[in-house]
Amino acid sequence: MSTQDAGADRYRWVKEGSLGAGRLRFGADYNPEQWSREVWRDDMRLMQRAGVNIVSLGIFSWALLEPRPGEWDFGWLDEIIDLLHESGIDIDLATATASPPPWMSRLHPEVLPVTEDGTVLHPGGRQHWRPTSPIFRFYGLRLVRKIAERYADHPALVAWHISNELGCHNVFDYSDDAARAFRTWLQDRYATLDELNDAWGTAFWSQRYAEWDEILPPRVAPTHLNPGRQLDFERFSSDALRDYLRAESAVLAEVTPSVPRTTNFMVTEVFPSIDYATWVDDVDFVSNDHYLRPGAGGRDELSFSANLTGNLALGRPWFLMEHATSAVNWRDVNTAKREGELARDALTHVGHGADAVCFFQWRQSRAGGERYHSAMVPHAGEDSRVYRDVAELGRTLTDLAPVTGTTRLPARVAILFDWESWWVAERDSHPSSRLRYRAEALDWYTALLDLGVRADVVPLDSCFDDYEVVIAPMLHVVSESVRSRLVAFVASGRELVVTYFSGIVDEHDRVWLGGYPGALRDLLGVLVEEFAPLLPDQRTALSNGATARVWTERVRLADESVTVLATYTDGDLEGAPAITRRRVDGGGATYVASDLGADGVRMVLSGLSADIPALQGDVRAAAGALEIVVRADERSEYCFRINRTDADVSSPLRGGIPLIEGDSDESDVRVPARGVVVTRAALGR
């Protein structure tokens, strides 16, 4: 199923509950089991003061709900749910299966996941379970049914939170359970062993399989593993967790058919392992967890992830299930957010379609592995900058109530994002181990922001027919169907930009023959016989002023309609084409044969903008100082001006009226440093 069709008939937003219609959701993961009942009462006061109207509850409570197999204790959960409801706070109730209790692995050590080198991952952290374990599934689904039956009719229940961050720590399991499930998955995918052997190229290194039982997960081996097997195991692992998601969802649908169901995706730069484009039709609304990367580029990466999440949600409202008020605890160095960043980060997600803004977590833990992870109520308590900023954000989200339910307007430019290319492009035994797929995509996104150009980050299987420009960074895996779609796009008079190491392999990770860039060679009108990756201390200059640091290619023109936009100016490739463009029926296909970083990409886009109006910046973006995101309904357009800088920026109002922040006159609005201004304009002006 393509992303544009995914979930088209089952989209359901969070129930209204105590809040009523027309309001943005605001809250956090709430873990009252860590605190005394005296603290619970204080939590209600502070939540109401901050404007909290929803919490995710019970995520890591299995050991308390079922202290021994088949022995249940819901008393404390009954009490806190009633207390929240009395306080006007709705509940996104978790199925509590994210982390099994200690008794399970004591009685059933066979549920524990196994790494590729055979190491058993023991309890003591979280997610110590195999996605394919029938024993874990028995206990997990039993718990889901118990919770669903108990709270099915509670008025505070407005959504189901299935498990939590599925696969965050256990996406790849190499156990015997996984081996059996992998074989079954392969038998469904390939009609015969002959078909599988052909897809994987098992004639190489005497790997041909004669029986299905000979196939194992890609465990540690003496040398490089079969790439086709690796790719299929990655697909299988994503699907195995999706299958478990479906199993829990089926129980909830049976017991509580009117309550919408979701699970928190992890659309972020640090988690490549699940192809979320294939999961969208298994949730009623999309949810995401995201944590800001400190330092240079972090703000743009947040925007990139929120943008992609919004397009997974097809422009409809989605739920920001987790982000941080300030520092996290799991990086090497965990820095606090600066003044204004708490609100800016949250409102960037809202601009890209989030109708719910939640944090991990409500109250900062006193003990446990995340005690230094920031929260809405920090260790310092309510008399703190973080809590004051939290309460201010709650008031801002109340002011933004008119945005609720609006959709994010599509841009004229799209960046294609493909999880499988992310997996395969960074594989071992490649020409260079220094390639970074998502970083390349982010460079193009950042360069567009720098130019004031609004762009959508869209999954590869999305419909991109309505875009004027499509950019395909390092689209390494290209099937025949994808190739045909791109050819048709260019033939219709639109513009395609493709980067290095694209079109190289098919959907089985088999090389397209005839020269690189393989499947896209004829469309781009170029031929590359050999790659020319750079050593760590090498640099190669281009005639447009850009510099390659990781990758170059010796490009040969293969079509008379191709023009050279830039050449290499030094090294072994001096004088050879580095950037080319082939004109096709009013459109064009541009090839960028080197990594150029955001600065170099900006030069490429600036050069193309003279011929391509969609690459010319929005005046409201103030020469790239602001990110512009637009949401709208049939009556109004809401423009989010997000300050990417540490200085105040002035932006033309263009008929808008500020809803939050910013001083304005008749023509301009001031966007404070690291701030966000939202303006509303009536459509048709």
N, C-alpha and C positions, 0 to 999 in steps of 0.2 A: 504494500500500500504506500502511495506517495504521501509525503508530508502534507501537501495541500489538501488531501482528502482525509487525513488521519483525524479520527475523533469528530468528524463533521456532524454526526448524528447523536453524539453522546456528551457534548460539552455541557457541563453543569457547574455553576459557580457555587461557592460556599453558601449554605442556607442563611437566611436573614437572621434567625435567632433573636437575641435580645436587642441587637443593634438596629434592625430595620433596614430598609433599602437606602441606597444612595450615599453610602459612607465607605471610606477606605478602611480596611482592616489594619490593626496595629497591635503588636504584642511580641511574644517570645516563646521559646521552649520553657516550660515551667516544671521544675523538679521539686515539688514540696516534700517528697519523701526524704530529702536531705536535711529537712529542718523541722523544728518543733511546731506544735499547734499555735503557740504564741506568735511565732514568726508568720504563720499563715495569715493571721488576722492583720498583721502589719502589712503583709503583701497586698491584701485587698485594698487597704488605704492608699498605698503607694501606686498601685495599678490604676485606681480610679483617678488619682491626682495626675498621673502621666497620660491619661486618655487611652489606656490599654483596653481593647475590646475583644481580644481573642488570645488564647494560649494553646500551644501544643502540649498535651498532657500524657504522662505514662509511658514515655518512649523507652526508658530503661528500667522498667518496674517489674519485669517478669519474676525475678527472684522473690519479690514481696507478694505478688499476686498468687504465685504457686510455689510456696516455700518447700514443698515436697511433692513428688509426682502425684497428681490427682487431688491434692489438698489445696483448697482455695481460700483466699483472704481478700475480700473486696471492701471491707469496712472502711479502711482509710481512704480509698479512692471514692467511695460513695460520699464520704464526708467532704472531701475537697471539691468534688464536682458540684455538690449542693451549695457549698460556700461560694464558689465562683459564680454560679447561676444567680444566687441572691445578690451578688455584687454587680450584676449586669455584664458579666464576662462570658463569652461563648467559648466552646471547646472544640479544637481539632484533636480528636482522641486517637492516640496511637494504638496499634495492635500489640505493642510491647514485645515483638519478636526479634528486635535488633540484636539483643545480647542474651543468650540463654543462661539460666542459673547454674551455679556450680554442680548441682546434683546431676545435671544431664550428662556432662562429660565424665563424671565419676561412674555413672551407670552405663553410659554408652560412649566410650572413647572413640568409637568408630564414626562419630559425627564431626570430629575435629578435622579441619582442612590440612592438606599436605602441600608443601612447596615443591618446586620443580626438582630439587635435589633430594627429596624424600623426607625433609624435616617436618615433623608434626607440630602444628601451631597450637599451643596449649592455652587454657583459660587463664584469666588474669587481666586481660584487656577487654576487648569487645569483638563482636562478629566472629567468634571462634566456632563457626559451623560451615558445613559444606552445602553449597546451594543445591546439590543433587542428592543429598542424603535423604532416603525415605524415612529414616527414624526421626531426623529433625523435623521433617515435614509433618509427620504424624503429631508430634507434640505441639509444633507451632500452630497448625490449623485447629487443633483442639482448643488452644488458648484463644485464638481469634474468635472462634464460635462462642466461647464462654463470655468474652467481653462484649461481643455484638449482641448476644441475647440479653445480657444484663442491662445494657444502656440504650437499647434500640429506641425506646420511647422517651428518653430523657430530653427535655426541651433545650438543654444547653448544648447538645451534640449537633454541630453544624457541618462537620466533615470528618472523614476517616483519614488517618495518617498511617499508611501501610509501611510497616517496618521502619527503617530510617537509613538514609544514605546507602541503599543497597549496593554491595560490592565495594564499599570504600576500603575494606581491608581483606576481603575474601573473594574478590572477583575471579582470581585464578586459583583453582584447586586441581591438583594432579593426582588425587587419590584413585583407588579402584572404583569407587562410586562414580567419580567423574569419567573414568575410562569407559565404563559401561554406558553411561549416558552419552558420551561423545560418539561412540560407535552407533548408537541409535539415531542420534542427530545426523550423522553422516549417511546412514542408510536412507533417511528421509530426503536428504539433499541430493544424493547420487543414486541413480537407478541401479547401477552395477559397480562392482569393484573395478572393472575395466574403465568405466567413466571416471572414477576417483583416481586411478593410477595415471590416467591421461592428464587430468586437471593438476595433479601434484607433480607431474614429471618424474615419477618414481623410477624410470629407467636409469636415472642418474644415481651413482653410488649403490647400485644393486638394492634399491629400496622397494621394489615391486611387491605388493601385497597379494597373497593368494587366498587368505581368509580374513574376514572382518575382525576376528579376535586377535589378529596380529597387530592391529592398530592401537597405539597408546597415545596419551597426551604427550606433548613435546617436552618430556622430562630432560634433565641434564644428560648430555651425550658427549662423546669425545671431541666433537667439533661442530661446525655450523649445522643447524637443523634444517629440515626441508621447509622452504618458505611457504609453500602451499598449505602444509599441515599447520604451520604457525598461524597463518591467516584464518584458516577454518576454526582452529581452536579459540582464537580471539572472538570470532563470531559466535561460536558455540557458548563461550563463557558469558557473553552479553545476553544471549538468548536463554541460558539456564537461569539467570537471575530474573529475567523477564518472565519466564515460566513460573517461577516462585511468586512473583508479584501477581500474576494472573490467578494463582491458586488462592492466595489470601483474598484477592478482590472478589472471586467467585463466592466465597463464604459470606463476605459482607453484603454482596448483592442479593444473596438468598435471604439473609436475615433482616437487612435494612435497605431495601431497594430504593428508598427515597433519599438516602444520605449520600452525597457525592464523595468520591474516593480519589486520593492522590498519593503520590510518594515523592520525596524530595530528590530531584535530580542533582547532579554536581557538574553543571556546565561551567567549567573553570579551567585554567591553564594547567593545573596540577593533576587532573584526573582524565586521562585519555581513554579509559578502558571500556566504557559502555557507549554504544552507538544509540544515543537518546532519540535520534530521528525515528528509530524503529519502535520506541516505547510510547510514543505520544498517544496512540489510539488505545492504550491500556489504562489511561487515567481520565477522570472526568474533567480535570483542569490541571495545567502544568504548574509544578512547583520547582523552585531551585534554591540551592545553597551556594553562596559565594562569599569569598573572603579577599579583601583588598591586599594586593601585593605592595609592600612598602617601597618607597623610592620611585625612581624615574620609570615612567611608563605604566605604573600601577593603576592610575585613574583611567587611562585609556583601555587597559585590559579589562577593568570592571565594566566599562561601557560596552566593549566588544562582547563580553559574556552576557550582559543583560540584553543586548541587541539580538544575539543568537537565540537566547531563551524566548524573547518576544516573538521571534519568527518560528520557533518550534511551536509556540502557542497560536500560530496563524494570526498574529496581531490582536488576539483577544486577551482579556485580562488574565494575568497569572499571579502566582503567590510566591513572594520572596520569603521562603521558609526560615532561612538562617543567613545572617551576616553578623558582623561584629560591631559593637559600639566603639571599640578602641583596639587594643592589642589582642593578638591571638597567643597561643602558647606552644605551637608546634614548629615554628621556624627556628633557624639557628639564632637569630636575633629578632625579638618581638617588640617592635616600636609602637608607641601610642599614637593615635591619630591626632593630627593638628586641629587647631581651632577651625570650625566650620566643616570639617570633613565628615563628621557623623551625619549631618543633615544632607550634605552634598551627595554622599554615596547613596543614601537611602532614596533621595529624590531622583537620582540618575536612573535607578531601577524603575521608579514610578513612571518617569518619562518614557521608558521603553516598554511600558505596559503593565507593570505590577500594580494590582489593586489591593495588595496586602504586603505590609512591611513588618517583618518579624526578625528578632535577634536570637542568637544563642548567647546567653540564656537570660532568664529574668534576674535571678540573684546569683552573684558570683560565688562559686563553691568554696567552702572552707577546706575541704579535703578532696582527694582524688586526683586523677591525671590531668584535669583541666582547671585546677584551682587558680591558675594565673591567666586564664582566658577571661577577657573582659565580659561584662554583663550590663544590663540596664540599671541594676542596683549593684555598684561595685563594693569591694571590701570597705571602702571609706563611708559607705552609706548614702543617705539621701542628700546630705550636705556636701555635694561633690559636683565638679564640672560635668561629669558624664551623666549623672542623673538629671541635672538641670537641662542639659542638651536633649536628653531623652524626652523630658516633659515638653520642651519647646517644639520638638519634632511632632509630638502628639497633637499640639495645637495647630501646627502647620498642616498636618494631614486632615484635620477637621476643616480647615479653610479650603482645602483642595477637594472637598466633597463633590463639587460639580464635575470633576474629572472621572469619577467612578463610572465604570461601564463603557467608557469611550474606547476606541480602537486606535492603535498606533498607525499613522499614515505611512504608506510605503514610500521609499525613496526612488530616485531615478537610477541609482547605481546599486549593484548587488555584488557582494563578495561570497563566492561559493565556499562552503565548509564541508569537508568530508572526513568522517572519523576513520574510515578505512585507509585513506591516504595518510592520515596522521600515524596510524599503526605501522604501515608498510614503509613509508619514506624514511623512517628512522630505524629500520631493521639493521641487524648485523650483516656483515659480508657485502656491504654496499661500497660504492666508490669513495664515500666519505662518511665518517661517523659524526660529523659536526653539523649536519643538517637538522633544522628544527622547524617542523611543519607549522605549528601554531604561531611561533614567533614570526615566520614569514607572513602569514595571514594578518597578524597584528600590525606588522610594519605597513602594510597597504591600508589598513583601517586608520592607523595613526596619521599617515600621510594625507589621507582624504580629510580627516579632521583638521589637520594643519591648514589645508586649503579652504576650509569652510564648506566642504561638500558632505552632504548627508548621504549615508550608505546603509544598506541592510546587509546583515550577515545571515545567509540563508543556507539551510541544509541542501546537499547536492541534489536530493530527489524532489526538492521544491519546484514549483512552476516558476520559471524566471522569464516567461514570455513578455511580461509587461515592463521589464526593465530596459533602459536604453543602453546601459553598459553593464557587462558582467566581467568580473575579475576572478580568475581561477589561479590562486597561488599554490604552487607545488601540487597540482592535481595529479598525483602520481598514478593512482589506480583509475583507469578509464575503460569501461566496458564498451561494447559496440553500441549499446543503446545510449549511453552518455555521449559518445562521440557523435552519434547522429543528432542528438538534441543540440549540441554545440554548433554543428555544421548548419543546422536549420536556423538557429538563432542568428548567426552571421549572415546567412543568405537572405534573411528578412530585412537586412539593412541596419542591423545594430552592431555594436562594438564589443569585441571580446579581447581581453588582455590575459595572456597566459605567461606563467613564469617557468624558470628552469626546472628540470627533473619532473616535468609533467607529461602525462600520456605514455609513460614508459611501460607499464604492465597492464594486463587485463585483470578481470575479477578473480582470477586464480593465482595472481602474482607471477604470470608468465610474460616474458618480454614480447612486446610487439616487434616483429621483425621488419627489416628494411631501413633501419636507421632511426635515430631519435629526432624529434620527440614522439616517435611511435604513432599512436592512434591519432595524434593531432598534427602530424607532419605535413600532410597535404593541405589541411586547413590553414596552417601558418605559412606554408610555402617555403620552409627551410629544411635543411638536412644537417644533422650532427652525427659524425661517425664515431667520435670518442668524447667522453667527458674530460674536463680539465680541472678537477678540484684543486683547491689551493692548500698548501701546507700552513700550519698555524702562524708562521711568521711572514707569509706572503701577502701582498696586496697587488691589485691590478686596477689601473685607472681607466676610466671611460671618457670619451670625448665630450660628453655632456656635463662633466664635472663630478660624476659619481665615482665611487670606489667599491670594487668587489673584494670581499675578505674571506669568503669560504668557497665560492663556486664560480667557475667560468666554463664556457663551452666554445669549441671551434665551429662556428656557424657558417654554413654554405647556403647561398640563395638557390632555391630550387624552382622559383616561379618568377616570370618576368614582371608580375604586378607587385612584387615585394620591393619596398624601399628601405634603406638603412637609416635609422634614426640616431644611432650612436655606434662608435667603434671602440675597440680597445686601443689604448695609446702607448702601452709599454708591455714588456715581457714577451713571451713566446707568441702571444696572439696579437701583437701589435698590428693594427690596420684591419683586423678581422671584424665582422659585424658582431655587435653585442646586443643591440636592440633593433628589431625590425618591425615593419608593419605591412601587411598585405591588404590592399583595398578590394572589397568584394561587394558589388551591387549596392553601392551607397553606404555600406558599413565597412568594417575592417577587423583584422585579426592581428594583434600586436604580440610579439614574443620578446620577453626579457630574459636573457640567457645567463644572468648572474644575480647573486644576492647583493642588494644595494643598501640595505637598511632603510629606515623610514626617511632619512634625508635624501638618499638617492632616488627612492621611489617617488618622493615629492617632485623631484626634477623631471622624472618620466611623465608623471601626470600633468605637470605644468606644460610640458611640451605638447602633450596630446590635447590639452584643453582648447587650443585655438581652433581645432577642427571638431571638437566634441563638446557641445554646450553643456551637457550633463556634468562635465568635470569642472565647470566654472562655479565658484563659491557663492554661497548665500551671503548677502550683505549683512544679515543679522548676526552672522558668526564673527563679525569684527576681525576679519583676516585670520581666522582660525583660533582666536583667543577663547571663543565660546564654542561649545557643542550645541547644535540645534536639534531638538527632537520634537516631534509634533504628534499630538493625539487629537482626535476629533469625534464628534457625533454629527447628526444631521443638522444641528443648529449652530454649533460653535467649534472653533479651532483653538486648541491649547498648545502654546509654544513654550517649551522648556528651554531656557537659556542657561547652560551649565558652564560655569567659569572654570577653565582648565589651567588658570594661572594664579599667581600669588598677588595679583594687583587688581584693583577695580577696573571694570571694562564698561564702556558705553556702547549700547546697541540700539539701532533704529526700532521704534515701537511698531511701525507699519500697521496702525489701526488697532493694536492690542491694548488691553487694560490689565495692569498687574493684579494678580490674585494674591501673590505672596512676595515679600522682599522687594528691594529695589526702590530707589527714588526715581521719579520720572517727570518729564515735562510733556509737552504736546508731541514731541517727535522722538525722544530718546528715553531709554531706561538704563540706570546704572546697575550693573551686576557686581556685587561685592566680591572681593578675593575669595576663591574657593566656595563661592556661593551659587545659588540657583534662583532665578526669577521665572515665574510662570505667568504668562499673560493669556488673556482670553480675547478672541476676536469673533464677532458674529460672521458666519459664512455669508458670502454674497456681497460683502463690502467692497 
